Amino acid sequence: MTALSTTPADVDMTPRNMKFNLDDALGKDWHDNDPFKTAFFNAMSILFPIGEKHFIDSVAKFADQVTDEKLLAEVRKFTIQEAMHTREHRKFNQRLCQLRGYDLDRMEARLTADQDKLEEELPPIVGLYSTVAYEHFTAIMADRILRDTRILEGSEPSLASMWRWHAFEETEHKAVAFDVLSAAGGTHDIRKKTMRLVTLRFSQHMLFNINHMLKTDGYSFFQRLKIWSGGIRWLFGREGFLRSLKNEYLDYFKAGFHPWQHDNRELLVSFEKEIEALAA
């Protein structure tokens, strides 16, 4: 099926070879001195190296069905950006777990088992559908991180910079996997069903990782309940991080949806100087 790139022409998808020195920050509750906020972002980072390798592989399997030269160039840039994210989050995760005693192998094994089952039991295009769903998750979270300074307020500056860089590049390439799926003949119905499954799996892995981290940090069962209570308010309260994503998340289920219907190019303009300064 013929499909063209739908990324706006003025979005300059630029791979950046970023390197962050995070040693001093990762040994403590780096996000606002809050154990839940810190664990939430740490838990998400654990998912990225395996997840983003899956994204790269899934898109690559269908790149031969892309005929649009602009989209092919974007696939190459997407691959490099995701590879850089994988490298930096792998360093982040390894150092984090060394400093705080988390079981990285255990957390990654659960995700690897999920990915292996997906690849063994289902056709490759399901992997591309799941990639598109996860890319929507990362895109709408990235938008909120860049748009609402409160999300990272109180964070260690080096870590806030890393998360903003990641959010910036996720915004740049948010439509690439979607456009490749269109070229491969993806359907709206399967895309919706896959998002439901991805939402469940993402939630399960995040819950496990956060609880593992809080338990390893030495919090008792009742202390963890109190931390979770505050965390749920931060995520789902009146102005909660995840609650604020509701409308953008539900848009994914609409017929005719496309990632750039959420046109947030103004955020790329606003943060361009900061990101390029980090890359210098």
C-alpha positions as CSV (number, residue, x, y, z in Angstrom):
1,M,0.0,0.0,0.0
2,T,1.3,3.4,-0.9
3,A,1.7,5.7,2.1
4,L,3.4,9.0,2.5
5,S,5.2,10.6,5.4
6,T,2.7,12.8,7.4
7,T,5.4,14.4,9.5
8,P,5.2,18.2,8.9
9,A,7.9,19.5,6.6
10,D,9.2,21.9,9.2
11,V,9.9,19.2,11.7
12,D,13.6,18.5,11.6
13,M,14.0,15.0,12.9
14,T,17.7,15.2,14.0
15,P,19.5,12.2,15.7
16,R,21.7,13.6,18.5
17,N,24.6,11.7,20.1
18,M,23.8,12.7,23.7
19,K,25.8,11.5,26.7
20,F,24.6,12.2,30.3
21,N,26.6,11.9,33.5
22,L,24.0,10.7,36.0
23,D,26.1,9.0,38.7
24,D,25.6,11.5,41.4
25,A,21.8,11.8,40.9
26,L,20.7,8.2,40.6
27,G,21.6,7.1,44.1
28,K,18.9,9.2,45.7
29,D,15.2,10.1,45.2
30,W,16.1,12.5,42.4
31,H,12.6,13.7,41.5
32,D,11.5,16.3,44.1
33,N,12.9,14.1,46.9
34,D,9.7,12.0,46.3
35,P,10.0,8.1,46.4
36,F,7.0,7.6,44.1
37,K,7.8,10.1,41.4
38,T,11.4,8.9,41.3
39,A,10.3,5.3,41.1
40,F,7.8,6.0,38.4
41,F,10.4,7.5,36.1
42,N,13.0,4.9,37.0
43,A,10.5,2.1,36.4
44,M,9.7,3.6,32.9
45,S,13.4,3.8,32.1
46,I,13.8,0.1,32.8
47,L,11.3,-0.6,30.0
48,F,13.0,1.5,27.4
49,P,16.1,-0.5,26.2
50,I,14.2,-3.7,25.5
51,G,11.1,-1.8,24.3
52,E,12.9,0.5,21.9
53,K,14.9,-2.3,20.4
54,H,11.6,-3.9,19.7
55,F,10.4,-0.7,18.1
56,I,13.5,-0.5,15.9
57,D,13.1,-4.2,14.8
58,S,9.4,-3.9,14.2
59,V,9.7,-0.9,11.9
60,A,12.7,-2.4,10.1
61,K,10.7,-5.5,9.2
62,F,8.3,-3.4,7.2
63,A,10.6,-0.7,5.8
64,D,10.7,-2.5,2.5
65,Q,7.1,-1.7,2.0
66,V,7.7,2.0,2.2
67,T,8.2,3.7,-1.2
68,D,8.1,7.4,-0.1
69,E,11.7,8.7,0.1
70,K,10.8,11.1,2.8
71,L,9.4,8.4,5.0
72,L,12.4,6.1,4.3
73,A,14.7,8.9,5.5
74,E,12.6,9.3,8.6
75,V,12.8,5.6,9.3
76,R,16.6,5.8,9.3
77,K,16.5,8.8,11.6
78,F,13.9,7.1,13.9
79,T,16.2,4.1,14.1
80,I,19.2,6.3,15.1
81,Q,17.2,8.3,17.7
82,E,15.8,5.2,19.3
83,A,19.3,3.6,19.4
84,M,20.6,6.6,21.2
85,H,17.7,6.4,23.7
86,T,18.4,2.7,24.2
87,R,22.1,3.4,24.9
88,E,21.5,6.2,27.4
89,H,18.7,4.4,29.3
90,R,20.7,1.2,29.5
91,K,23.5,3.2,31.2
92,F,20.9,4.9,33.4
93,N,19.4,1.5,34.4
94,Q,22.6,-0.2,35.0
95,R,24.0,2.5,37.2
96,L,20.6,3.0,39.0
97,C,20.4,-0.7,39.9
98,Q,24.1,-0.8,41.0
99,L,23.5,2.2,43.4
100,R,20.2,1.1,44.8
101,G,20.3,-2.7,44.6
102,Y,17.4,-3.2,42.3
103,D,17.2,-6.5,40.4
104,L,17.6,-5.3,36.8
105,D,17.7,-8.9,35.4
106,R,14.4,-9.8,37.0
107,M,12.6,-6.7,35.8
108,E,14.0,-7.0,32.2
109,A,13.3,-10.8,32.1
110,R,9.5,-10.2,32.6
111,L,9.5,-7.7,29.6
112,T,11.7,-10.0,27.5
113,A,9.3,-12.9,28.1
114,D,6.4,-10.8,26.9
115,Q,8.2,-9.7,23.8
116,D,9.4,-13.3,23.0
117,K,5.8,-14.6,23.4
118,L,4.6,-11.9,21.0
119,E,7.2,-12.8,18.4
120,E,6.7,-16.5,18.7
121,E,2.9,-16.7,18.7
122,L,1.8,-13.8,16.4
123,P,2.7,-12.5,13.0
124,P,5.4,-9.8,12.7
125,I,2.8,-7.1,11.9
126,V,1.4,-7.4,15.5
127,G,4.8,-6.2,16.7
128,L,4.4,-3.2,14.5
129,Y,0.9,-2.5,15.8
130,S,2.3,-2.7,19.4
131,T,5.1,-0.3,18.5
132,V,2.6,2.2,17.1
133,A,0.6,1.9,20.4
134,Y,3.7,2.4,22.6
135,E,4.8,5.3,20.4
136,H,1.5,7.0,21.1
137,F,2.0,6.5,24.8
138,T,5.5,8.0,24.7
139,A,4.3,10.9,22.4
140,I,1.5,12.0,24.7
141,M,3.7,11.7,27.8
142,A,6.4,13.6,26.0
143,D,4.0,16.4,25.2
144,R,3.0,16.7,28.8
145,I,6.6,16.6,30.1
146,L,7.5,19.5,27.7
147,R,4.3,21.4,28.1
148,D,3.8,21.3,31.9
149,T,6.9,22.2,33.8
150,R,5.3,20.8,37.0
151,I,5.9,17.2,35.8
152,L,9.6,17.4,36.3
153,E,9.6,20.2,38.9
154,G,12.1,19.6,41.7
155,S,14.1,17.0,39.7
156,E,17.9,16.9,39.6
157,P,18.8,19.1,36.6
158,S,20.9,16.4,34.8
159,L,18.0,14.0,34.9
160,A,15.4,16.6,33.9
161,S,17.5,17.4,30.9
162,M,17.7,13.7,29.9
163,W,14.0,13.3,30.1
164,R,13.3,16.5,28.1
165,W,15.8,15.4,25.4
166,H,14.0,12.0,25.2
167,A,10.6,13.8,25.1
168,F,11.8,16.2,22.4
169,E,12.9,13.4,20.1
170,E,9.8,11.3,20.7
171,T,7.8,14.3,19.6
172,E,9.9,14.7,16.4
173,H,9.4,11.1,15.3
174,K,6.0,10.3,16.8
175,A,4.4,9.5,13.4
176,V,7.1,7.4,11.8
177,A,6.0,3.9,13.1
178,F,2.3,4.9,12.4
179,D,3.2,5.8,8.8
180,V,5.1,2.6,8.3
181,L,2.0,0.7,9.6
182,S,-0.1,2.5,7.1
183,A,2.3,1.5,4.3
184,A,2.0,-2.1,5.5
185,G,-1.8,-2.1,5.3
186,G,-2.6,-1.7,9.0
187,T,-6.3,-1.5,10.0
188,H,-8.1,0.7,12.5
189,D,-9.8,-2.2,14.2
190,I,-6.6,-4.2,15.0
191,R,-4.8,-1.0,16.0
192,K,-7.5,-0.3,18.6
193,K,-7.4,-3.9,19.9
194,T,-3.6,-3.8,20.2
195,M,-3.7,-0.6,22.2
196,R,-6.0,-2.2,24.8
197,L,-3.5,-5.0,25.2
198,V,-0.5,-2.7,25.3
199,T,-2.2,-0.5,27.9
200,L,-2.7,-3.6,30.1
201,R,0.9,-4.8,29.6
202,F,2.5,-1.4,30.2
203,S,0.5,-1.0,33.4
204,Q,1.5,-4.4,34.7
205,H,5.2,-3.9,34.1
206,M,5.1,-0.4,35.6
207,L,3.3,-1.7,38.7
208,F,5.8,-4.5,39.2
209,N,8.8,-2.3,38.7
210,I,7.6,0.5,41.0
211,N,6.7,-1.9,43.8
212,H,10.0,-3.8,43.4
213,M,11.9,-0.5,43.7
214,L,10.0,0.7,46.8
215,K,10.3,-2.7,48.5
216,T,14.0,-2.8,47.8
217,D,14.4,0.7,49.1
218,G,13.3,-0.7,52.5
219,Y,9.7,0.6,52.8
220,S,7.3,-1.7,54.7
221,F,4.0,-2.8,53.3
222,F,2.1,0.0,55.1
223,Q,4.7,2.6,54.1
224,R,4.3,1.5,50.5
225,L,0.6,1.9,50.8
226,K,1.0,5.5,51.9
227,I,3.5,6.2,49.1
228,W,1.2,4.6,46.5
229,S,-1.7,6.7,47.8
230,G,0.3,9.9,47.2
231,G,1.5,8.5,43.9
232,I,-2.0,7.8,42.7
233,R,-3.0,11.3,43.5
234,W,0.0,12.6,41.5
235,L,-1.0,10.4,38.5
236,F,-4.8,10.5,38.6
237,G,-5.8,13.5,40.8
238,R,-7.5,16.6,39.4
239,E,-4.4,17.7,37.6
240,G,-2.6,14.3,37.6
241,F,0.1,13.4,35.1
242,L,-1.7,10.5,33.5
243,R,-5.2,11.9,34.0
244,S,-4.2,14.9,31.9
245,L,-3.5,12.5,29.0
246,K,-7.0,11.1,28.9
247,N,-8.3,12.9,25.8
248,E,-5.1,12.4,23.8
249,Y,-5.1,8.7,24.7
250,L,-8.7,8.3,23.7
251,D,-8.1,10.0,20.3
252,Y,-6.1,7.0,19.3
253,F,-9.3,4.9,19.1
254,K,-11.0,7.3,16.7
255,A,-11.3,6.4,13.0
256,G,-8.9,8.5,10.9
257,F,-6.6,9.3,13.9
258,H,-3.1,10.3,13.1
259,P,-0.4,11.4,15.6
260,W,0.2,14.8,14.1
261,Q,-3.5,15.7,14.7
262,H,-1.9,16.6,18.0
263,D,0.1,19.3,16.5
264,N,2.6,20.4,19.1
265,R,5.3,21.8,16.9
266,E,5.4,24.9,19.1
267,L,7.1,22.8,21.8
268,L,9.8,21.8,19.4
269,V,10.5,25.5,18.7
270,S,10.4,26.3,22.4
271,F,12.9,23.7,23.5
272,E,15.1,23.6,20.4
273,K,17.8,25.8,21.9
274,E,18.0,23.9,25.2
275,I,18.2,20.5,23.4
276,E,20.8,21.7,20.9
277,A,22.9,23.1,23.8
278,L,22.9,19.7,25.5
279,A,24.1,18.1,22.2
280,A,26.9,20.6,21.8
